[in-house]
Amino acid sequence: MKIGEFAACTGCSKDTIRYYEKMGLLQPKIVNKQRDYDAEHVELLDAIRKLKQAGFTLQEIKLLFEWLGNLEHDSRLTEEEIQNLQQVRALFQQKQAYMVQREKEIQQIQQVLLRADRKMEQLLEKNKQV
């Protein structure tokens, strides 16, 4: 699909899509000098959105995608690559810990809202009988 169709399909603006391309987050095929997107690009854009909502910056998302794309389990890493990998891993562990904390907070908020809803329902029922 062309960029206009991709934008309509994902609800993302063309400018945002072009920006993600410029950053290297999206890499559509070029067919007859036109961008060509497929279902994998839709999934990738969805992943980018979810990671952003989870608190990741675009730079962190790019870093994550680069590391995921370059993993070679049998290759030996240089000392610099090991240090970089450890820094990236620590960053992602911090993000994961943050998400776990947010999840707990959301669960607590849900409990408060449920209790409030039950009380309102009881009050409405009580006032129906009058």
LUMNU-319341 format. One record per residue: residue in one letter; x, y, z of N, C-alpha, C in turn; residue number from 1. Coordinates in Angstrom, 1 decimal. Example, Ala and Ser with C-alpha at 12.3 -4.5 7.8 and 13.67 -1.06 7.14 Angstrom:
BEGIN
(pt A,(13.2,-5.7,7.8),(12.3,-4.5,7.8),(13.2,-3.3,7.8),1)
(pt S,(12.8,-2.2,7.1),(13.7,-1.1,7.1),(12.9,0.0,7.9),2)
This chain:
BEGIN
(pt M,(0.8,-1.2,0.0),(0.0,0.0,0.0),(0.9,1.2,0.0),1)
(pt K,(0.4,2.3,-0.6),(1.1,3.5,-0.7),(1.0,4.3,0.7),2)
(pt I,(1.7,5.4,0.8),(1.8,6.1,2.1),(0.4,6.6,2.5),3)
(pt G,(-0.4,7.1,1.6),(-1.7,7.6,1.9),(-2.6,6.5,2.5),4)
(pt E,(-2.6,5.3,1.9),(-3.3,4.2,2.4),(-2.8,3.7,3.7),5)
(pt F,(-1.5,3.7,3.9),(-0.9,3.3,5.1),(-1.3,4.3,6.2),6)
(pt A,(-1.2,5.6,5.9),(-1.6,6.6,6.9),(-3.1,6.4,7.3),7)
(pt A,(-4.0,6.2,6.4),(-5.4,6.0,6.7),(-5.6,4.7,7.5),8)
(pt C,(-4.9,3.7,7.1),(-5.0,2.3,7.7),(-4.6,2.4,9.2),9)
(pt T,(-3.5,3.2,9.5),(-2.9,3.2,10.8),(-3.4,4.4,11.7),10)
(pt G,(-4.0,5.4,11.0),(-4.4,6.6,11.7),(-3.3,7.5,12.1),11)
(pt C,(-2.2,7.3,11.4),(-1.0,8.1,11.6),(-0.8,9.0,10.5),12)
(pt S,(-0.3,10.2,10.7),(-0.2,11.2,9.7),(1.0,10.8,8.7),13)
(pt K,(0.9,11.3,7.5),(2.0,11.1,6.6),(3.3,11.7,7.1),14)
(pt D,(3.2,12.8,7.7),(4.4,13.5,8.2),(5.1,12.6,9.3),15)
(pt T,(4.3,12.0,10.2),(4.8,11.2,11.2),(5.5,9.9,10.6),16)
(pt I,(4.8,9.4,9.6),(5.4,8.2,8.9),(6.7,8.5,8.3),17)
(pt R,(6.8,9.7,7.6),(8.0,10.1,7.0),(9.1,10.3,8.0),18)
(pt Y,(8.7,10.9,9.2),(9.7,11.1,10.3),(10.2,9.8,10.8),19)
(pt Y,(9.3,8.8,11.0),(9.8,7.5,11.4),(10.7,6.9,10.4),20)
(pt E,(10.4,7.1,9.1),(11.4,6.6,8.1),(12.7,7.3,8.2),21)
(pt K,(12.7,8.6,8.3),(13.9,9.4,8.4),(14.8,8.9,9.6),22)
(pt M,(14.1,8.5,10.7),(14.8,8.0,11.9),(15.3,6.5,11.7),23)
(pt G,(14.8,5.9,10.7),(15.1,4.5,10.5),(14.2,3.5,11.2),24)
(pt L,(13.1,3.9,11.7),(12.2,3.0,12.4),(11.3,2.3,11.4),25)
(pt L,(11.0,2.9,10.3),(10.2,2.3,9.2),(11.0,2.3,8.0),26)
(pt Q,(11.0,1.2,7.3),(11.8,1.1,6.0),(11.0,0.4,5.0),27)
(pt P,(10.1,1.2,4.3),(9.3,0.6,3.3),(10.1,0.2,2.1),28)
(pt K,(9.5,-0.7,1.3),(10.1,-1.0,0.0),(9.8,0.1,-0.9),29)
(pt I,(10.7,0.4,-1.8),(10.5,1.4,-2.8),(10.2,0.7,-4.2),30)
(pt V,(9.0,0.9,-4.7),(8.6,0.3,-6.0),(8.2,1.5,-6.9),31)
(pt N,(8.9,1.6,-8.0),(8.7,2.7,-9.0),(8.7,4.0,-8.3),32)
(pt K,(9.7,4.2,-7.5),(9.9,5.5,-6.7),(8.8,5.8,-5.8),33)
(pt Q,(8.0,4.8,-5.4),(6.9,5.0,-4.4),(7.1,4.1,-3.2),34)
(pt R,(6.8,4.6,-2.1),(6.9,3.8,-0.9),(5.8,2.7,-0.9),35)
(pt D,(6.2,1.5,-0.5),(5.2,0.4,-0.5),(5.2,-0.2,0.9),36)
(pt Y,(4.1,-0.2,1.6),(4.0,-0.7,2.9),(3.1,-2.0,2.9),37)
(pt D,(3.4,-2.8,3.9),(2.6,-4.1,4.0),(2.2,-4.3,5.4),38)
(pt A,(1.6,-5.5,5.7),(1.1,-5.8,7.0),(2.2,-5.7,8.1),39)
(pt E,(3.4,-6.1,7.7),(4.5,-6.0,8.7),(4.7,-4.6,9.2),40)
(pt H,(4.6,-3.6,8.3),(4.8,-2.2,8.6),(3.7,-1.8,9.5),41)
(pt V,(2.5,-2.3,9.3),(1.3,-1.9,10.2),(1.6,-2.4,11.6),42)
(pt E,(2.1,-3.6,11.7),(2.4,-4.2,13.0),(3.6,-3.4,13.7),43)
(pt L,(4.6,-3.1,12.9),(5.7,-2.3,13.4),(5.3,-1.0,13.9),44)
(pt L,(4.4,-0.3,13.2),(4.0,1.0,13.6),(3.1,0.9,14.9),45)
(pt D,(2.4,-0.2,15.0),(1.6,-0.5,16.2),(2.5,-0.7,17.4),46)
(pt A,(3.6,-1.4,17.2),(4.6,-1.6,18.2),(5.3,-0.3,18.7),47)
(pt I,(5.6,0.5,17.7),(6.2,1.8,18.0),(5.2,2.6,18.9),48)
(pt R,(4.0,2.7,18.5),(3.0,3.4,19.3),(2.9,2.9,20.7),49)
(pt K,(2.8,1.5,20.9),(2.7,0.9,22.2),(3.9,1.2,23.1),50)
(pt L,(5.1,1.1,22.5),(6.3,1.4,23.2),(6.4,2.9,23.6),51)
(pt K,(5.9,3.8,22.7),(5.8,5.2,23.1),(4.9,5.4,24.3),52)
(pt Q,(3.7,4.7,24.2),(2.8,4.9,25.3),(3.3,4.3,26.6),53)
(pt A,(4.2,3.4,26.5),(4.9,2.8,27.7),(6.0,3.6,28.2),54)
(pt G,(6.3,4.7,27.6),(7.3,5.6,28.1),(8.6,5.6,27.3),55)
(pt F,(8.8,4.8,26.3),(10.0,4.8,25.5),(10.1,6.0,24.6),56)
(pt T,(11.3,6.6,24.5),(11.5,7.6,23.5),(11.7,7.0,22.1),57)
(pt L,(11.6,7.8,21.1),(11.8,7.2,19.7),(13.2,6.7,19.6),58)
(pt Q,(14.2,7.4,20.2),(15.6,7.0,20.2),(15.8,5.6,20.8),59)
(pt E,(15.1,5.4,22.0),(15.2,4.1,22.7),(14.5,3.0,21.8),60)
(pt I,(13.4,3.4,21.2),(12.8,2.4,20.3),(13.7,2.0,19.2),61)
(pt K,(14.3,3.0,18.6),(15.2,2.7,17.5),(16.4,1.8,18.0),62)
(pt L,(16.9,2.1,19.2),(18.0,1.3,19.7),(17.5,-0.1,19.9),63)
(pt L,(16.3,-0.3,20.5),(15.8,-1.6,20.7),(15.6,-2.4,19.4),64)
(pt F,(15.1,-1.7,18.4),(14.9,-2.4,17.1),(16.3,-2.8,16.5),65)
(pt E,(17.2,-1.9,16.6),(18.6,-2.2,16.1),(19.2,-3.4,16.7),66)
(pt W,(19.1,-3.5,18.1),(19.6,-4.6,18.8),(18.9,-5.9,18.4),67)
(pt L,(17.6,-5.8,18.3),(16.8,-7.0,18.0),(17.1,-7.5,16.6),68)
(pt G,(17.4,-6.5,15.7),(17.7,-6.9,14.3),(19.1,-7.4,14.1),69)
(pt N,(20.0,-7.1,15.0),(21.4,-7.4,14.8),(21.9,-8.5,15.8),70)
(pt L,(21.0,-9.2,16.4),(21.4,-10.2,17.3),(21.9,-11.4,16.6),71)
(pt E,(23.2,-11.8,16.9),(23.8,-13.0,16.3),(24.3,-13.7,17.5),72)
(pt H,(23.6,-14.8,17.9),(23.9,-15.6,19.1),(25.3,-16.2,19.1),73)
(pt D,(25.9,-16.5,18.0),(27.1,-17.2,17.9),(28.3,-16.2,17.8),74)
(pt S,(28.1,-15.0,17.6),(29.2,-14.0,17.4),(29.8,-13.6,18.7),75)
(pt R,(31.1,-13.3,18.7),(31.8,-12.8,19.8),(31.7,-11.2,19.8),76)
(pt L,(31.4,-10.7,20.9),(31.3,-9.2,21.0),(32.6,-8.6,21.5),77)
(pt T,(32.8,-7.4,21.0),(34.0,-6.6,21.4),(33.7,-6.1,22.8),78)
(pt E,(34.7,-5.6,23.5),(34.5,-5.0,24.8),(33.6,-3.8,24.8),79)
(pt E,(33.7,-3.0,23.7),(32.8,-1.9,23.5),(31.4,-2.3,23.3),80)
(pt E,(31.2,-3.3,22.5),(29.8,-3.8,22.2),(29.2,-4.4,23.5),81)
(pt I,(30.0,-5.1,24.3),(29.5,-5.6,25.6),(29.1,-4.5,26.5),82)
(pt Q,(29.9,-3.4,26.6),(29.5,-2.3,27.4),(28.2,-1.6,26.9),83)
(pt N,(28.1,-1.5,25.6),(26.9,-0.9,25.0),(25.7,-1.8,25.3),84)
(pt L,(25.9,-3.0,25.1),(24.8,-4.0,25.4),(24.3,-3.9,26.8),85)
(pt Q,(25.3,-3.8,27.7),(24.9,-3.8,29.2),(24.2,-2.5,29.5),86)
(pt Q,(24.6,-1.4,28.8),(23.9,-0.1,29.0),(22.4,-0.2,28.5),87)
(pt V,(22.3,-0.8,27.3),(21.0,-0.9,26.7),(20.1,-1.8,27.5),88)
(pt R,(20.7,-2.9,28.0),(19.9,-3.8,28.8),(19.5,-3.2,30.1),89)
(pt A,(20.3,-2.4,30.7),(20.0,-1.7,32.0),(18.8,-0.7,31.7),90)
(pt L,(18.9,0.0,30.6),(17.9,1.0,30.2),(16.5,0.2,30.1),91)
(pt F,(16.5,-0.9,29.4),(15.3,-1.6,29.1),(14.8,-2.2,30.4),92)
(pt Q,(15.7,-2.6,31.3),(15.2,-3.2,32.6),(14.6,-2.1,33.4),93)
(pt Q,(15.1,-0.9,33.3),(14.5,0.3,34.0),(13.1,0.5,33.5),94)
(pt K,(13.0,0.5,32.2),(11.7,0.7,31.5),(10.7,-0.3,31.9),95)
(pt Q,(11.1,-1.6,32.0),(10.3,-2.7,32.4),(9.8,-2.5,33.8),96)
(pt A,(10.7,-2.1,34.7),(10.4,-1.9,36.1),(9.4,-0.8,36.2),97)
(pt Y,(9.5,0.3,35.4),(8.6,1.4,35.4),(7.2,0.9,35.0),98)
(pt M,(7.2,0.1,33.9),(5.9,-0.4,33.4),(5.2,-1.3,34.5),99)
(pt V,(6.0,-2.1,35.2),(5.4,-3.0,36.2),(4.8,-2.1,37.3),100)
(pt Q,(5.5,-1.0,37.7),(5.0,-0.1,38.7),(3.7,0.6,38.3),101)
(pt R,(3.7,1.0,37.0),(2.5,1.7,36.5),(1.4,0.7,36.4),102)
(pt E,(1.6,-0.6,36.1),(0.6,-1.6,36.1),(0.0,-1.8,37.5),103)
(pt K,(0.8,-1.8,38.5),(0.3,-1.9,39.9),(-0.6,-0.7,40.2),104)
(pt E,(-0.1,0.5,39.8),(-0.9,1.7,40.1),(-2.2,1.7,39.4),105)
(pt I,(-2.2,1.2,38.2),(-3.5,1.1,37.4),(-4.4,0.2,38.1),106)
(pt Q,(-3.9,-0.9,38.6),(-4.7,-1.9,39.3),(-5.3,-1.3,40.5),107)
(pt Q,(-4.6,-0.5,41.2),(-5.1,0.2,42.4),(-6.2,1.2,42.0),108)
(pt I,(-6.0,1.9,41.0),(-7.0,2.9,40.5),(-8.3,2.1,40.1),109)
(pt Q,(-8.1,1.0,39.5),(-9.3,0.2,39.1),(-10.1,-0.2,40.3),110)
(pt Q,(-9.4,-0.6,41.3),(-10.1,-1.1,42.6),(-10.8,0.1,43.2),111)
(pt V,(-10.2,1.3,43.2),(-10.9,2.5,43.7),(-12.2,2.8,42.9),112)
(pt L,(-12.0,2.7,41.6),(-13.2,3.0,40.7),(-14.3,1.9,40.9),113)
(pt L,(-13.9,0.7,41.0),(-14.9,-0.4,41.2),(-15.7,-0.2,42.5),114)
(pt R,(-14.9,0.2,43.6),(-15.6,0.4,44.9),(-16.6,1.6,44.8),115)
(pt A,(-16.1,2.7,44.1),(-17.0,3.9,43.9),(-18.2,3.5,43.1),116)
(pt D,(-18.0,2.7,42.1),(-19.1,2.3,41.2),(-20.1,1.5,42.0),117)
(pt R,(-19.7,0.6,42.9),(-20.6,-0.2,43.7),(-21.4,0.7,44.7),118)
(pt K,(-20.7,1.6,45.2),(-21.4,2.5,46.2),(-22.4,3.4,45.4),119)
(pt M,(-22.1,3.8,44.2),(-23.1,4.6,43.4),(-24.3,3.7,43.1),120)
(pt E,(-24.0,2.5,42.7),(-25.1,1.6,42.3),(-26.0,1.3,43.5),121)
(pt Q,(-25.4,1.1,44.7),(-26.2,0.9,45.9),(-27.1,2.2,46.2),122)
(pt L,(-26.5,3.3,46.0),(-27.2,4.6,46.3),(-28.4,4.7,45.3),123)
(pt L,(-28.1,4.4,44.0),(-29.2,4.5,43.0),(-30.3,3.5,43.3),124)
(pt E,(-29.9,2.3,43.7),(-30.9,1.3,44.0),(-31.7,1.7,45.2),125)
(pt K,(-31.1,2.2,46.2),(-31.8,2.7,47.4),(-32.8,3.8,47.1),126)
(pt N,(-32.4,4.7,46.2),(-33.3,5.8,45.8),(-34.4,5.4,44.8),127)
(pt K,(-34.2,4.3,44.2),(-35.3,3.8,43.3),(-36.5,3.3,44.1),128)
(pt Q,(-36.2,2.8,45.3),(-37.3,2.2,46.1),(-38.1,3.2,46.7),129)
(pt V,(-37.7,4.5,46.8),(-38.4,5.5,47.5),(-39.6,6.0,46.7),130)
